[in-house]
Every structure is written in C-alpha cells, then in structure tokens.
Amino acid sequence: MTGKAKPKKHTAKEVAAKVDAATTNRGGGKAGQADRTGQEKGGHAKLECPHCKATVPDSKTMQIHHEARHPKIPFEEDKLVNLHASYTADTSKPRPGVRGSFKK
C-alpha cells in the first residue's frame, strides 16, 4: 500500500520558506543591533529624528513617530537626517543577520 510515506519532492510552501529564511534580514546580535540603529546599512533605518535621534525606515513612519512623540513641535520633513546619504557601504563583509545556505 502506498501513500503513507513522506513525499520525496519539496512542496512549494517548503521551498518558499527556505527562500524567505535565506534572504530576509533577521538582524540578531551585535551586527543586527548596528543595522537597526542605522550604523550598518542593511536597509532598515533610513531617517533619524532631529529631536530624539530615533531611527525609522521611511517618511510616513517618521510622521507617525513625530505626531506621537513630539505633538507640540510642527513636523518639517526637510529637517530629517538621511542616514543612507552619509553612509558608504562596506562590501567586503556580508550583510548582518542574513542566514545563507547550510550546504557548503
């Protein structure tokens, strides 16, 4: 009788999960902390609040942050600090927090 054994081929869901795990920045540890704070650019923190130095990925999120944290100060988009403009990428080391293949 057949049909009870595990199928020998990978399912689309399993393959998609492996691709996601290999390409998504999970950002753990010291490298991930530097990435989240905007020191190492894996693509997370782009803008910095001029008042409290909080970092966010885009302008819309910064506007939400500003309305919640600094309601008495008017929001001026031209005063935001763009962290990506001042950073030059170091291509000699791998991106932080990205898990590659286990096969070597």
Phi, psi and omega per residue, in radians:
M1 nan 2.325 -3.125
T2 -1.959 2.948 3.058
G3 1.906 -0.220 -3.115
K4 -1.625 -0.358 -3.095
A5 -1.320 2.761 3.100
K6 -1.190 2.378 3.135
P7 -1.111 2.549 -3.056
K8 -1.424 -0.308 -3.128
K9 -1.668 2.671 3.110
H10 -1.383 2.500 3.091
T11 -1.430 2.827 3.123
A12 -1.103 -0.630 3.129
K13 -1.131 -0.743 3.139
E14 -1.138 -0.741 3.118
V15 -1.143 -0.736 3.125
A16 -1.118 -0.650 3.108
A17 -1.149 -0.666 3.107
K18 -1.189 -0.695 3.103
V19 -1.128 -0.747 3.125
D20 -1.100 -0.765 3.137
A21 -1.135 -0.565 -3.101
A22 -1.408 -0.429 -3.034
T23 -1.962 -0.166 -3.102
T24 -1.592 2.327 3.113
N25 -1.364 1.930 3.128
R26 -1.515 -0.469 2.963
G27 1.124 0.826 3.092
G28 -1.662 2.846 3.042
G29 1.291 -2.865 -3.091
K30 -1.120 -0.731 3.141
A31 -1.124 -0.710 3.112
G32 -1.192 -0.628 3.099
Q33 -1.122 -0.762 3.102
A34 -1.109 -0.654 3.128
D35 -1.152 -0.777 -3.113
R36 -1.181 -0.564 -3.121
T37 -1.469 -0.106 3.070
G38 1.675 0.071 3.137
Q39 -1.368 -0.753 3.068
E40 -1.880 2.292 -3.038
K41 -1.741 1.717 2.959
G42 -1.705 -0.102 3.094
G43 2.076 0.171 -3.054
H44 -1.527 -1.441 -3.015
A45 -1.427 2.042 3.141
K46 -1.845 -0.735 -3.068
L47 -1.922 2.587 3.116
E48 -2.127 2.348 3.121
C49 -1.229 2.256 -3.129
P50 -1.251 -0.273 -3.093
H51 -1.587 -0.827 -3.046
C52 -2.078 0.002 3.104
K53 1.154 0.362 3.052
A54 -1.287 2.533 -3.112
T55 -1.917 2.460 3.134
V56 -2.433 2.786 -3.062
P57 -1.383 -0.486 -3.077
D58 -2.579 3.060 -3.048
S59 -1.193 -0.683 -3.133
K60 -1.104 -0.745 3.104
T61 -1.153 -0.639 3.098
M62 -1.140 -0.654 3.107
Q63 -1.133 -0.714 3.093
I64 -1.109 -0.782 3.106
H65 -1.037 -0.777 -3.077
H66 -1.141 -0.737 3.120
E67 -1.142 -0.577 -3.115
A68 -1.426 -0.706 -3.011
R69 -1.693 -0.521 -3.073
H70 -2.270 1.090 -3.022
P71 -1.195 -0.424 -3.087
K72 -1.471 -0.294 -3.133
I73 -1.704 2.274 3.119
P74 -1.179 2.504 -3.119
F75 -1.393 2.099 3.101
E76 -2.148 1.952 -3.043
E77 -1.188 -0.467 -3.109
D78 -1.289 -0.237 3.121
K79 -1.566 -0.072 -3.131
L80 -1.231 2.529 3.139
V81 -1.641 2.129 3.115
N82 -1.556 1.898 -3.098
L83 -1.276 -0.468 -3.127
H84 -1.261 -0.501 -3.109
A85 -1.216 -0.545 -3.075
S86 -1.637 -0.016 -3.057
Y87 -1.885 2.365 3.010
T88 -1.903 2.255 -3.043
A89 -1.230 2.421 3.050
D90 -1.737 1.850 -3.055
T91 -1.504 -0.025 -3.108
S92 -1.336 -0.437 3.133
K93 -1.952 2.677 -3.112
P94 -1.228 2.812 3.113
R95 -1.148 2.530 -3.096
P96 -1.267 2.486 2.995
G97 1.308 0.145 -3.136
V98 -1.706 2.100 -3.130
R99 -1.570 2.151 3.129
G100 -1.615 -2.831 3.138
S101 -1.278 2.579 3.066
F102 -1.448 -0.284 -3.128
K103 -1.391 2.235 3.136
K104 -2.145 nan nan
